Structures are given as structure tokens and as C-alpha cells.
Amino acid sequence: MGGAQSGQRRGVLAATILGSSMAFIDGSVVNVALPAFQSMLGATLADVQWIVEAYTLFLASLMLTGGALGDRLGRRRIFTIGVVVFALASVACGLAPTLAALIAFRALQGVGAALLVPGSLSIISAVFPDRERGKAIGTWSAFTSITMIVGPLLGGTFIDHLSWRAIFFINAPVAAVVLVLVARCVPESRGGGARAVDWPGAVLATTGLGALIFALIESSTLGFADARVALTLVAGAALLAAFVVVEWRSRAPMMPLTLFRSAAFAGTNLLTLFLYGALAGGLFFVPMNLIELHGYSATAAGAAMTPSVLLLSLLSRWAGGLAEREGAKRLLVVGPVIASVGFALFALAGIDSTYWTGFLPAFVVLGFGMSLTVAPLTTTVMSSVAREHSGVASGVNNAVSETAGLLMVAVMGIAMASAFDPSLQGGLEGTTLGPAARTAFLEGYRRVMIGCTALALLSAAAGWICLRAVRGPRS
């Protein structure tokens, strides 16, 4: 595969970036649409959480299965199927007549994303030779990470000038371009040695995470003492424990626990869990703050994140090259620490803060911290395992990232709801907030950002503790 012509490699990189970008954009694009969902579909806070979580649940729990299917049945084949499923589900979301239908089709989108995302990195690893692999992964990381913040900007523009439905319809033409590139440029590849697909593990992961998220989201209104919440929480924990046991005993686990014997692999995944949990939880509520408390339009709320986009665009590829030359360890500690300062700055913004004093510094610092982290993190994950395990490794790391977001959106929702006493709970469900509800919202928002700050610092600690065991300048 390393002898592929440079033009073909560019086509491979374009196909994998565009395909993954669709999936990542739809993980964040709905954030600025949450007030629109509340007003047009009558959604409560729990409802809008489910619009986000239904997608992330299936993406996170089936990511490992998608990687294993690609290694066994062909990475190009599974990637293509994922693109088609994702595109069809996106059109269905745009046509959804009810809130329940939208949530169901968002779940189907998650299934498609779980098939295409792990395949993108493993295709790059199979096609690019060693001397170009790190730079290609850095380029992929830069573009796909930018989409986490480009999503709200794109979504805001569509919502203000077209409709919330347009944020889903745009995926269809992008998917068509991806399919053309795949047909022309992407060769088929498989992992060394076919493995059976771990369906018991996939079922346990999906049902366990689903039960856990249900309990966390519903606890914000029902409380943990409610029998349904308590029983579902226990069931979720039991199912996830069974998942670990099954993976330990399985001859062909979708998440081989032996991979975590590598200090670099274990450390980077723990770092991913904390940092991407902070990012997902924080970016769920920042657009709501801008729209609800400061009167921004959806477009303006998305545009407010532009500084972070520019920093990721300019610095991620450079950071990937720096990690290749000097090693990733320092960057994977310094980057999360800087990101934690960004979250802390978000917590300082008040109701009367302007964009220039309350939000711009936070976006700049957060963007700089993430720029130093993303490409070295991805490179370290992919370099810590043998190439034949690249599909599984990318699946594990992406699953950890998505699981972190899945959990933190639910947990941060509890933190937000805790600031509202029962008489103000309606303030979380309307399109405008009264004075008392505005004050409560700000208090909840600050609790969320303090939690994100702590998570980012934990990610830096994880990087320091685990990666210090890795010898040499390169991870």
C-alpha cells in the first residue's frame, strides 16, 4: 500500500477527512440548534440532551465494532457502508416530523458514524508509508478536530437563514463527494488475520451505556432516589461490568484489554477521556449561554468560536510535526493545562460581560491548548500499537473520546439543573429566561465550567503519570 502514487494518497486523505468531518460536525452542529429545538419542537432540557446523546451513544458503543468489521471485511467496504447509512439517516433527520423521530434517526446517524470514523484512520495507516504517516495523521487530526467547532458556526448560519433541518440535509452532497473519492482513490485493505466480530461485547456496551445515560439524564428531574433511575443506574453498571468480563475472556474481543499494557496507549486514552469529556460538556453549554443570556443569534454564537478554529487550523499540523521531531510527552501535558485555563476563563464570564472580555480570551486559550494536544495525541495512539491493530486502536481511542462526551453531557446537565430550584425548573425549558432563571443559569454554567477545568487538569496529570514511563524522545 505504501507504493500508492502521491495523487492517490491525496485522494485518500480527502475522502477520509470529509467522511470523518461529517460525523464530527454532526456531533457538535446541534449545540447551537438547541434553543430552536425547544421553541419549534417543544423540547425540554432532557429532550435536547437526548438529541445529542442518541447520536453519541451509538457512535461510542459501536465504534469498536466498526473498527473490527473494517479489519475483517475490508476497511474500504465498511467505510463506504458507513457513509451511505450516515447520509440516509441525515436526510431522515431533516425530514423528521416529531421529536421522537428526530431522536431515533439521530441514533441511526450514530450507527453510520461508528462504521466510517475508525475506518478513516486505519485506511490512512494502511495507505501511507512510515515516513509520511505522522504528517498525514496530523493533517487528518487538524481538519477533523476543527469540525468540532466549525459545526456550531455552520449550524447557526443554517438555522438563522434557512431552517434547523438544513443542518442535516447538507450531509447528502458531501457524502456523494466522499463516495466518488473512495471509488477512485481508496484501495481495499484488511487487518492481519481475520477475527470474529464481538457481537456480545457490542450489545453489552450499547445497552450498558444507554442505561447509564438514561439514569443520569432523568436524574436531573426525577432525582437519584427515584426507583426507575436507581434501577437503571444499577443495571447500566452491571452491564458494563459484564462487558469488561466478556472482553477479558473473549478470544476475539472488540476491545482487547491487552492493548492497555502499553503505558503510552493507556495514558493517551485516559487523557482523552478527561479532556474530550471537558470539551464536549463545555461546548454543549457555551452556545446556550451566548444565546440565552447574551442574546446572540445562532450564527453569532457559532461565529464566536472562530478564534479557536483559526488556532486549530494554524497550529495542529505544526504540533504534529513537532511531536514527530521532539516527542509528544511534553505537549500532552502542557496542552491540557493551557486548555484548563481556557475553561476557567469561561467560568469568569458574567451576565454583563462583553464578548471581548468574557469569551474571546477563553476561546483563544482553549484553542491554543487543544492545538498543542490533538495531533500529538492521535499520533501517539496510533504509534503505540502494531500496524495490524490500527483499526482496533483507532476505534478504542475514538470510542473513549465519544464515551467521554456522552457521559459528560449527561453529568454536566445534572450540574446545570442543580442550580435551578423547583420553582425555576421551567426556565430550563423555555426559549427565554426571566431574571431569576438567568441568575440560576449563570450559576449552573459556572459549575459546569469549573468541572471542565478540573477534568482538563486531570487529563494533564494522566499524561504526565502514564507517559513518563515511555522512554526516548518519541512516544
LUMLOBA-275834 format. One record per residue (C-alpha): x, y, z. Coordinates in steps of 0.2 Angstrom, whole numbers, padded with zeros to 4 digits, always signed. Layout:
! residues N
XYZ...
END
This chain:
! residues 475
+0000+0000+0000+0015+0012+0003+0018+0012-0016+0002+0021-0020+0005+0037-0030+0005+0054-0021-0011+0059-0031-0020+0044-0025-0014+0047-0007-0021+0065-0008-0037+0057-0013-0037+0045+0001-0033+0059+0013-0048+0070+0006-0060+0055+0007-0056+0051+0025-0056+0069+0031-0073+0073+0023-0081+0057+0029-0075+0059+0046-0079+0078+0046-0097+0074+0043-0098+0063+0058-0088+0075+0069-0098+0090+0063-0115+0081+0067-0108+0078+0085-0107+0097+0088-0118+0105+0075-0134+0103+0085-0127+0113+0100-0132+0130+0093-0149+0122+0087-0155+0118+0105-0165+0134+0108-0173+0131+0091-0177+0113+0095-0185+0120+0111-0196+0133+0103-0201+0123+0087-0202+0105+0094-0207+0110+0112-0191+0101+0118-0186+0101+0137-0168+0101+0143-0169+0082+0144-0176+0081+0127-0161+0091+0119-0149+0081+0129-0156+0066+0120-0155+0074+0103-0136+0075+0107-0134+0059+0117-0144+0047+0105-0131+0050+0092-0116+0049+0103-0122+0033+0112-0122+0023+0096-0106+0031+0089-0097+0027+0106-0103+0010+0109-0101+0003+0091-0085+0012+0086-0075-0003+0091-0087-0015+0081-0084-0003+0066-0065-0005+0068-0066-0023+0069-0078-0025+0055-0066-0015+0044-0051-0026+0049-0061-0042+0045-0072-0037+0030-0062-0023+0022-0059-0005+0028-0065+0002+0012-0081-0008+0011-0086-0004+0029-0081+0014+0027-0092+0015+0012-0107+0007+0020-0105+0019+0035-0105+0034+0023-0121+0028+0015-0130+0024+0031-0125+0041+0038-0131+0051+0023-0148+0042+0023-0150+0045+0041-0146+0063+0039-0159+0065+0026-0172+0057+0038-0167+0068+0052-0170+0083+0041-0187+0076+0037-0192+0071+0055-0210+0076+0059-0208+0074+0078-0195+0075+0092-0196+0056+0095-0192+0053+0076-0178+0065+0076-0170+0056+0091-0172+0039+0083-0164+0045+0067-0150+0053+0076-0147+0036+0084-0146+0029+0066-0134+0043+0061-0123+0037+0076-0123+0019+0068-0116+0026+0052-0103+0036+0060-0097+0021+0070-0094+0012+0054-0085+0026+0045-0074+0035+0058-0062+0021+0064-0060+0016+0046-0054+0033+0041-0038+0032+0052-0034+0014+0048-0036+0017+0029-0023+0031+0031-0011+0020+0041-0013+0006+0028-0010+0018+0013+0004+0030+0019+0022+0024+0021+0030+0026+0038+0039+0042+0033+0023+0051+0028+0011+0043+0041+0014+0055+0055+0011+0070+0044-0005+0063+0036-0012+0059+0053-0008+0076+0059-0017+0083+0044-0032+0072+0047-0032+0077+0065-0031+0096+0061-0046+0096+0049-0057+0084+0059-0054+0092+0075-0058+0109+0068-0075+0102+0064-0080+0101+0082-0080+0120+0082-0085+0123+0064-0101+0113+0067-0109+0127+0078-0104+0140+0065-0111+0131+0051-0127+0126+0061-0130+0143+0067-0129+0150+0049-0142+0137+0043-0154+0140+0057-0154+0159+0056-0156+0159+0037-0164+0143+0032-0170+0130+0045-0163+0118+0058-0167+0104+0045-0154+0111+0034-0140+0106+0046-0144+0088+0042-0148+0090+0023-0130+0096+0019-0123+0079+0023-0130+0072+0007-0120+0081-0006-0104+0079+0005-0107+0060+0006-0109+0060-0013-0091+0068-0015-0084+0056-0002-0091+0041-0012-0084+0047-0028-0066+0049-0020-0067+0032-0012-0072+0023-0028-0057+0032-0037-0043+0033-0024-0045+0021-0009-0038+0004-0011-0046-0011+0000-0036-0016+0015-0039-0028+0029-0031-0032+0046-0018-0046+0048-0028-0061+0052-0047-0061+0051-0056-0060+0068-0074-0064+0073-0084-0049+0077-0088-0047+0095-0107-0045+0095-0110-0049+0113-0097-0035+0118-0106-0023+0106-0123-0027+0114-0117-0025+0131-0108-0009+0128-0123-0001+0119-0136-0007+0132-0124-0003+0147-0120+0015+0141-0138+0018+0136-0145+0013+0153-0132+0023+0162-0135+0039+0152-0154+0037+0154-0152+0037+0173-0140+0052+0173-0151+0062+0161-0168+0058+0170-0160+0060+0187-0159+0079+0184-0178+0080+0185-0183+0064+0195-0168+0063+0207-0157+0048+0210-0169+0041+0224-0182+0038+0210-0184+0019+0208-0183+0020+0189-0167+0030+0190-0159+0019+0203-0163+0003+0195-0157+0009+0178-0141+0015+0185-0138-0001+0194-0142-0011+0178-0131+0000+0167-0116-0003+0179-0119-0021+0179-0120-0022+0160-0104-0013+0158-0095-0024+0171-0101-0039+0161-0094-0030+0146-0077-0030+0154-0078-0048+0159-0083-0053+0141-0069-0044+0134-0057-0052+0145-0062-0069+0141-0066-0067+0123-0055-0075+0110-0058-0060+0098-0063-0045+0109-0068-0029+0100-0058-0020+0114-0043-0031+0118-0038-0027+0136-0020-0032+0132-0018-0016+0122-0019-0006+0139-0002-0015+0145+0006-0001+0134+0009+0014+0145+0008+0026+0130-0009+0018+0124-0016+0018+0142-0010+0035+0146-0017+0043+0130-0034+0035+0132-0035+0041+0150-0030+0059+0144-0043+0058+0130-0057+0053+0142-0054+0068+0153-0050+0081+0140-0063+0077+0127-0076+0075+0141-0072+0093+0147-0073+0099+0129-0090+0091+0125-0098+0096+0141-0091+0114+0140-0096+0116+0121-0114+0110+0125-0117+0124+0136-0107+0139+0129-0118+0141+0114-0133+0141+0126-0125+0154+0137-0122+0165+0122-0140+0163+0115-0150+0163+0131-0140+0175+0142-0132+0187+0130-0145+0187+0116-0134+0181+0102-0141+0174+0086-0137+0156+0082-0125+0162+0068-0116+0174+0080-0115+0161+0093-0106+0149+0081-0095+0163+0074-0090+0167+0092-0079+0151+0092-0069+0157+0076-0053+0161+0086-0052+0143+0092-0055+0137+0074-0041+0148+0067-0029+0142+0080-0033+0124+0077-0031+0127+0058-0014+0136+0060-0006+0126+0074-0012+0107+0074-0001+0102+0059+0014+0111+0066+0011+0102+0083+0010+0085+0074+0027+0089+0066+0034+0095+0082+0028+0079+0091+0037+0068+0077+0053+0078+0080+0054+0081+0099+0042+0068+0106+0024+0070+0111+0025+0069+0130+0028+0087+0134+0014+0093+0123+0002+0081+0130+0005+0089+0147+0006+0107+0143-0008+0107+0130-0022+0101+0143-0015+0113+0156-0017+0128+0144-0035+0121+0140-0039+0121+0158-0035+0139+0159-0047+0142+0144-0062+0133+0154-0058+0143+0169-0059+0159+0159-0076+0154+0153-0082+0152+0171-0077+0170+0175-0089+0177+0161-0104+0186+0169-0121+0192+0163-0114+0209+0159-0098+0203+0151-0094+0208+0133-0088+0195+0120-0071+0204+0120-0068+0202+0139-0079+0187+0144-0077+0175+0129-0063+0179+0117-0049+0176+0129-0057+0159+0134-0059+0154+0116-0041+0159+0112-0033+0150+0126-0044+0134+0124-0040+0134+0105-0021+0135+0109-0022+0121+0122-0031+0110+0110-0020+0114+0096-0005+0108+0105-0014+0092+0111-0024+0085+0096-0011+0079+0083+0002+0073+0096-0012+0063+0105-0018+0055+0089+0000+0051+0083+0004+0043+0100-0011+0032+0100-0008+0025+0083+0011+0023+0086+0009+0014+0102+0002-0002+0093+0007-0013+0078+0000-0008+0062-0011-0023+0060-0020-0017+0076-0023+0001+0069-0041-0002+0066-0044-0008+0084-0033+0006+0091-0041+0020+0082-0058+0013+0087-0053+0012+0105-0047+0030+0106-0062+0037+0096-0074+0027+0107-0066+0034+0123-0067+0051+0116-0086+0049+0111-0089+0040+0128-0082+0054+0137-0093+0067+0128-0108+0055+0131-0105+0054+0150-0100+0072+0152-0115+0080+0143-0126+0070+0155-0116+0074+0170-0115+0092+0166-0133+0093+0164-0135+0087+0182-0123+0101+0187-0134+0114+0177-0150+0108+0184-0144+0108+0202-0143+0127+0201-0162+0128+0197-0174+0126+0212-0191+0118+0208-0199+0135+0205-0187+0139+0192-0186+0122+0183-0197+0129+0169-0183+0141+0165-0173+0127+0158-0187+0123+0146-0192+0139+0138-0184+0150+0124-0182+0165+0136-0176+0166+0154-0183+0178+0167-0171+0187+0179-0171+0174+0192-0169+0160+0180-0155+0170+0171-0145+0171+0188-0148+0152+0191-0142+0148+0173-0126+0158+0176-0123+0149+0192-0126+0132+0184-0115+0137+0169-0101+0142+0181-0102+0125+0189-0101+0116+0173-0085+0126+0168-0077+0123+0185-0080+0105+0182-0072+0106+0164-0057+0115+0171-0054+0100+0184-0056+0087+0170-0043+0096+0159-0031+0096+0174-0034+0078+0177-0030+0074+0158-0013+0083+0160-0010+0073+0176-0014+0057+0166-0002+0062+0153+0012+0065+0165+0010+0050+0175+0007+0037+0161+0019+0044+0148+0034+0047+0159+0036+0028+0158+0039+0030+0139+0057+0031+0135+0065+0041+0121+0060+0057+0113+0047+0049+0103+0031+0041+0110
END
